[in-house]
Amino acid sequence: MDELDARRGMHWKTRPLVAWAAGRPFVWVDDEITPADRSWVAAHHEGKALLHRVDAREGLTGADYSAMHEWLRRQGGPRHSPGAST
């Protein structure tokens, strides 16, 4: 399936990540996430998922952390500000 997935533009990590998540919510941060990955996850993953693409030239930025924090907050995740002690 890897060769067929690659031809469809899907990353090799997509199927293993969804299998590992086993229906649980997850966040995937990568610089190679494609629309094909998003479509496959939406069709094959029962839980919530955030596929967050980062710019490989910049790495993770404050905007990336904010986007992930907001998604987690909406899922009932962290109730404290990033960087705050618990």
ABEGO torsion letter per residue (X at the ends): XAAAAAAAGBBAAAAAAAAAAGGBBBBBBBAABBAAAAAAAAAABABBBBBBBBBAAAEBBAAAAAAAAAAAAAAGBBABBBGBBX
